[in-house]
Amino acid sequence: MYRIMILTSFIIGITMSAYLLRRKKIPSRIIVMSLALELLLCVYLSIIATYLLSGMGGYGLNSTGGAVGMLLGAFIFSFITPQNKEAFWDAYTLVLPLMYGLGKVGCAFAGCCGGISYNGICHIHTQEGDVFPVQILEASVFLLIFAMSAFVYFRNRFDPLKAAIIYSLVKIMLDFLRASHADKIVSENQIMCAVVIVLLLVVRFRGNYGINKETV
C-alpha cells in the first residue's frame, strides 16, 4: 500500500501540474520537458536526502528532498522560459501539499515515520508501544492546506513563494510530533525546511520569481 500511495502521489501531482500549465496555454513540448525535469529532480533529491541523512548507509524517498526538487525545477524553468515563470512556480508549488499528503497516507499504512510516545485519544499501538498518529495528522493537515491553496489559486490570488514558506513552517511544527524528537531538539528535516525558507526569502526579496499579482 505504501508504494501504491507514493506512486499515486507522483502521478496525481504531475498530472495536475500538467493541467494547470495547459490552462495557462503553455506549449505541450515545454510542459513535457518541465515534467521530465521535475520528476528527475524530485526523485533524485529525495533519494540523496535519505542517503545523506542515514549516514550514507540507506536508501529511500525523503519527502523534504522531493519538495526541494520540485521547487528547484520551477526555479530552473523560470529562467529557461522566463515568459512562463509565473505559471511554473504556481503549478509546481500548488501540488506540493497534495503530493505530501497522499504520501503520508502511504506512511500511515506502512507504519513508518512513527510519532512520539503517546497514549491519549486516537493513539496507535505498535511494537514499540503507544504512539501519536503523526502520519494521519500530517496527511489530513496537508490535504486541507492543498484544498485551501487550490481555492486561493483559482481566485488568482495564489503566491507560490508565500505558500511554500507556509508549507515549510507547518512541516517544521508537525515534525515535533515525530519519534525523531525523542533524543534531539531539532531534526534534520526541520533544518532542511529552515534552509528552504531562507532560500525562498532570498528569491522573494530579489524579486525575480515572476509574481506580480495581488496576494492574500
C-alpha positions as CSV (number, residue, x, y, z in Angstrom):
1,M,0.0,0.0,0.0
2,Y,2.9,2.4,0.8
3,R,4.4,2.0,-2.7
4,I,1.0,2.4,-4.3
5,M,0.3,5.7,-2.4
6,I,3.7,7.1,-3.2
7,L,3.3,6.2,-6.9
8,T,-0.2,7.7,-6.8
9,S,1.1,10.9,-5.2
10,F,3.6,11.3,-8.1
11,I,1.0,10.5,-10.8
12,I,-1.7,12.8,-9.4
13,G,0.8,15.6,-8.7
14,I,2.4,15.6,-12.1
15,T,-1.0,15.2,-13.9
16,M,-2.4,18.2,-12.0
17,S,0.7,20.2,-12.7
18,A,0.3,19.5,-16.4
19,Y,-3.4,20.5,-16.3
20,L,-2.5,23.8,-14.6
21,L,0.1,24.6,-17.2
22,R,-2.2,23.8,-20.0
23,R,-4.7,26.2,-18.5
24,K,-2.0,28.9,-18.9
25,K,-1.6,27.9,-22.5
26,I,2.0,26.7,-22.1
27,P,3.1,24.7,-25.2
28,S,2.9,20.9,-24.8
29,R,6.6,20.3,-25.6
30,I,7.6,22.8,-22.8
31,I,5.2,21.1,-20.4
32,V,6.7,17.7,-21.2
33,M,10.2,18.9,-20.7
34,S,9.4,20.6,-17.4
35,L,7.6,17.5,-16.1
36,A,10.6,15.3,-17.0
37,L,12.9,17.7,-15.1
38,E,10.6,17.8,-12.2
39,L,10.4,14.0,-11.9
40,L,14.1,13.7,-12.2
41,L,14.9,16.3,-9.6
42,C,12.2,15.2,-7.2
43,V,13.2,11.5,-7.2
44,Y,16.9,12.2,-7.3
45,L,16.9,14.7,-4.4
46,S,14.5,12.6,-2.3
47,I,16.9,9.6,-2.6
48,I,20.0,11.7,-2.0
49,A,18.4,13.3,1.1
50,T,17.7,9.9,2.6
51,Y,21.2,8.6,1.7
52,L,22.8,11.6,3.4
53,L,20.5,11.6,6.5
54,S,21.1,7.9,7.0
55,G,24.8,8.4,7.2
56,M,25.4,7.3,3.7
57,G,24.1,3.8,4.5
58,G,20.4,3.8,3.5
59,Y,18.2,4.4,0.5
60,G,14.6,5.6,0.3
61,L,12.4,8.6,-0.5
62,N,12.6,11.7,1.7
63,S,9.6,14.0,1.2
64,T,11.5,17.2,2.0
65,G,14.2,16.3,-0.5
66,G,11.4,15.7,-3.1
67,A,9.8,19.0,-2.4
68,V,13.1,20.8,-2.8
69,G,13.5,19.1,-6.1
70,M,10.1,20.3,-7.3
71,L,10.9,23.9,-6.2
72,L,14.3,23.7,-7.9
73,G,12.7,22.5,-11.1
74,A,10.3,25.5,-11.1
75,F,13.3,27.8,-10.4
76,I,15.3,26.4,-13.3
77,F,12.4,26.7,-15.8
78,S,11.6,30.2,-14.7
79,F,15.0,31.0,-16.4
80,I,14.6,28.7,-19.3
81,T,11.2,30.2,-20.3
82,P,11.0,33.5,-18.3
83,Q,7.8,34.4,-20.0
84,N,6.1,31.4,-18.3
85,K,7.9,31.6,-14.9
86,E,4.7,32.6,-13.0
87,A,2.9,29.5,-14.4
88,F,5.7,27.1,-13.4
89,W,6.0,28.5,-9.9
90,D,2.2,28.3,-9.4
91,A,1.8,24.8,-10.9
92,Y,4.6,23.0,-9.1
93,T,4.2,24.8,-5.8
94,L,0.4,24.2,-5.6
95,V,0.7,20.4,-5.9
96,L,3.3,20.1,-3.1
97,P,0.9,19.7,-0.2
98,L,-1.3,17.3,-2.3
99,M,1.7,15.0,-3.1
100,Y,2.9,15.2,0.5
101,G,-0.5,14.5,2.0
102,L,-1.0,11.4,-0.3
103,G,2.4,10.2,0.5
104,K,1.7,10.4,4.3
105,V,-1.4,8.2,3.7
106,G,1.0,5.6,2.5
107,C,3.3,6.1,5.5
108,A,0.3,5.6,7.8
109,F,-0.3,2.1,6.2
110,A,3.4,1.2,6.3
111,G,3.8,2.3,9.9
112,C,7.0,4.4,9.1
113,C,7.7,7.9,10.4
114,G,6.4,7.0,13.8
115,G,5.1,9.5,16.3
116,I,6.2,10.4,19.8
117,S,5.2,8.2,22.7
118,Y,1.5,8.9,23.4
119,N,-1.3,7.0,25.0
120,G,-4.1,9.6,24.7
121,I,-7.1,9.8,22.3
122,C,-6.5,8.3,18.8
123,H,-3.1,6.8,19.8
124,I,-1.7,4.0,17.7
125,H,-0.5,0.8,19.2
126,T,2.8,-0.5,17.8
127,Q,5.5,-3.0,18.9
128,E,7.4,-0.1,20.4
129,G,4.3,1.0,22.5
130,D,1.6,3.6,22.0
131,V,2.5,6.5,19.7
132,F,0.9,9.7,18.4
133,P,-0.8,9.2,14.9
134,V,1.5,11.8,13.3
135,Q,1.2,10.3,9.8
136,I,-2.6,10.6,9.8
137,L,-2.4,14.2,11.2
138,E,0.2,15.2,8.6
139,A,-1.9,13.7,5.8
140,S,-5.1,15.5,7.0
141,V,-3.4,18.8,7.5
142,F,-1.6,18.9,4.2
143,L,-4.6,17.8,2.2
144,L,-6.6,20.5,3.9
145,I,-3.8,23.0,3.1
146,F,-3.9,21.9,-0.6
147,A,-7.7,22.5,-0.7
148,M,-7.2,26.0,0.7
149,S,-4.3,26.7,-1.7
150,A,-6.4,25.5,-4.7
151,F,-9.2,27.8,-3.6
152,V,-6.9,30.7,-3.5
153,Y,-5.2,29.7,-6.8
154,F,-8.5,29.6,-8.7
155,R,-9.3,33.1,-7.4
156,N,-6.0,34.3,-8.9
157,R,-4.6,35.2,-5.5
158,F,-2.0,32.5,-5.1
159,D,1.5,33.5,-4.1
160,P,3.8,30.4,-4.6
161,L,6.7,31.6,-2.5
162,K,4.5,32.6,0.4
163,A,2.7,29.3,0.1
164,A,5.9,27.3,0.0
165,I,7.1,29.1,3.1
166,I,3.9,28.3,4.9
167,Y,4.2,24.6,3.9
168,S,7.7,24.5,5.3
169,L,6.7,26.2,8.6
170,V,3.8,23.7,9.0
171,K,6.1,20.8,8.3
172,I,8.6,22.1,11.0
173,M,5.8,22.3,13.6
174,L,4.4,18.9,12.8
175,D,7.8,17.3,12.9
176,F,7.9,17.9,16.7
177,L,5.3,15.1,17.0
178,R,7.6,12.6,15.3
179,A,9.7,10.0,17.2
180,S,12.8,11.6,15.8
181,H,12.5,14.2,18.6
182,A,12.8,11.7,21.3
183,D,16.5,12.4,21.7
184,K,17.0,15.7,19.9
185,I,15.6,19.2,19.9
186,V,15.8,19.9,16.2
187,S,15.6,17.2,13.5
188,E,17.4,17.0,10.2
189,N,14.1,17.5,8.3
190,Q,13.4,20.7,10.3
191,I,16.9,22.0,9.4
192,M,16.2,21.3,5.7
193,C,12.9,23.1,5.9
194,A,14.5,26.1,7.6
195,V,17.1,26.2,4.9
196,V,14.4,26.1,2.2
197,I,12.6,29.0,3.9
198,V,15.8,31.1,3.9
199,L,16.4,30.4,0.2
200,L,12.8,31.2,-0.7
201,L,13.0,34.5,1.2
202,V,16.2,35.3,-0.7
203,V,14.4,34.6,-4.0
204,R,11.4,36.7,-2.9
205,F,13.5,39.7,-1.8
206,R,15.4,39.6,-5.1
207,G,12.1,39.8,-6.9
208,N,13.0,37.6,-9.8
209,Y,10.4,34.8,-9.5
210,G,7.7,36.4,-11.6
211,I,4.9,37.1,-9.2
212,N,3.3,40.5,-9.8
213,K,-0.3,39.9,-8.8
214,E,-2.2,40.9,-5.7
215,T,-2.0,38.2,-3.0
216,V,-3.5,37.4,0.3
